[in-house]
């Protein structure tokens, strides 16, 4: 099933900065994925799992802080940073025509955190990814964007709290 909403990766300009210094002020420390470590790690640059032999890095990312710096929004205490995996070098980004939402393993728990134009949380929803993942995500995003205050939704993994991707109001 094709998706109704578009999952946004971390923007290329932010990725270039994160590959030098992350949002916690630490330098990027790349490593090569081995069969025993890191296979399937969710890459936020291209919205797919990492494969053995790829060079990746775990960096700290603050999506609201970066968005607020561009727009003048004031997320206040909702500004947060957390760990994300990215390719250590520039990659091609996500597929041009995604057929599914990324990181959509049936049964996984996700939070769909809703934000207003100032970057403040205005609601959220827990989603257990159903057998038809795209339908579950579509329902969650439609519910979120039914509220006119919601400008963006961040999808996060419940297990680690990690930012996975963003969906913006069309």
Long-range contacts (C-beta under 8 A, 24 or more apart in sequence): 1-99, 1-100, 1-132, 1-134, 1-135, 2-99, 2-134, 3-98, 3-99, 3-100, 3-101, 3-134, 3-137, 3-138, 4-134, 4-138, 4-141, 4-142, 5-137, 5-138, 5-141, 5-167, 5-170, 6-98, 6-167, 6-168, 7-47, 7-94, 7-98, 7-101, 7-102, 7-155, 7-165, 7-166, 7-167, 8-165, 8-166, 8-167, 8-168, 9-44, 9-45, 9-46, 9-47, 9-93, 9-94, 9-165, 10-44, 10-45, 10-61, 10-63, 10-84, 10-86, 11-66, 12-90, 12-93, 14-61, 14-66, 15-45, 15-86, 15-90, 16-90, 18-57, 18-59, 18-61, 18-86, 19-57, 19-59, 19-86, 19-88, 19-89, 19-90, 22-59, 22-60, 22-61, 23-59, 23-60, 23-61, 23-62, 23-65, 23-66, 23-81, 24-60, 24-81, 26-59, 26-60, 28-57, 28-59, 28-88, 29-57, 29-58, 30-55, 30-56, 30-57, 30-88, 30-89, 31-55, 31-56, 31-57, 31-88, 38-85, 41-85, 42-84, 42-85, 42-102, 42-103, 42-157, 42-162, 42-164, 43-85, 43-86, 43-87, 43-91, 44-84, 44-85, 44-86, 44-163, 44-164, 44-165, 45-86, 45-87, 45-91, 45-93, 46-87, 46-91, 46-92, 46-93, 46-94, 47-94, 47-98, 47-102, 47-103, 47-165, 48-94, 48-102, 49-103, 50-85, 54-87, 55-87, 55-88, 55-89, 56-85, 56-86, 56-87, 56-88, 57-85, 57-86, 57-87, 57-88, 58-83, 58-84, 58-85, 59-83, 59-84, 59-86, 60-84, 61-163, 63-154, 63-163, 63-166, 64-115, 64-119, 67-119, 67-152, 68-119, 73-117, 73-118, 73-119, 74-118, 74-119, 75-115, 75-118, 75-119, 75-120, 76-119, 76-120, 78-115, 78-119, 78-120, 78-121, 79-119, 82-161, 82-162, 82-163, 83-160, 83-162, 84-162, 84-163, 100-133, 100-134, 101-133, 101-134, 101-137, 101-155, 101-165, 102-164, 102-165, 103-155, 103-157, 103-164, 103-165, 104-129, 104-133, 104-134, 104-137, 105-129, 106-130, 106-131, 106-133, 108-157, 108-158, 108-159, 109-157, 109-158, 109-159, 110-155, 110-156, 110-157, 110-158, 110-164, 111-155, 111-156, 111-158, 112-140, 112-141, 112-144, 112-153, 112-154, 112-155, 113-153, 113-154, 113-155, 113-156, 114-144, 114-147, 114-150, 114-152, 114-153, 115-150, 115-151, 115-152, 115-153, 115-154, 116-149, 116-150, 116-151, 117-149, 117-151, 122-147, 122-149, 122-150, 123-147, 123-150, 126-158, 141-167, 145-169, 145-170
